[in-house]
Amino acid sequence: MSTINKLTAIAIAANYGSYPGDSLKAIKIVKYNNCFNGDIAYAVVYEGQDRDMYEKSPACHNIQTIWTYEDDLVGEW
C-alpha cells in the first residue's frame, strides 16, 4: 500500500498518473480516514495492483476515489 500526501496526490493526477522519477503508473488515487486517529490520508493504486485494495483494508475508512486514470476523475481533495 502506498500512502502519499495531498500535494503528491495532486501532482500525480496532474501528470496523468506519473510522478517525476517514478517508473510506476498510477491508475487510482483515494482519500480515506485512517484507523489509528481518523486523520485524512491519501493513497495511490498502481497498474497491476488490486484496484479495490484500500476498500478491502480494515485500516481505511470512508474511502473516496478522487482520481482515476481512465476517467481523469477528480473528486474533492
FENTAPE-V695275 format. One record per residue. RES is the residue in one letter. PHI is phi as a letter, one per 20 degrees, with the letter a starting at -180 (none if undefined). Layout:
{{RES;PHI} {RES;PHI}}
This chain:
{{M;none} {S;d} {T;e} {I;c} {N;e} {K;f} {L;f} {T;f} {A;g} {I;f} {A;f} {I;f} {A;f} {A;f} {N;d} {Y;l} {G;n} {S;d} {Y;c} {P;g} {G;n} {D;d} {S;e} {L;e} {K;d} {A;f} {I;d} {K;a} {I;c} {V;c} {K;c} {Y;b} {N;e} {N;f} {C;f} {F;e} {N;c} {G;n} {D;f} {I;f} {A;c} {Y;c} {A;b} {V;c} {V;d} {Y;e} {E;g} {G;n} {Q;e} {D;f} {R;g} {D;d} {M;f} {Y;f} {E;f} {K;e} {S;e} {P;f} {A;e} {C;d} {H;c} {N;l} {I;f} {Q;c} {T;f} {I;d} {W;b} {T;c} {Y;f} {E;f} {D;d} {D;l} {L;f} {V;c} {G;e} {E;f} {W;f}}
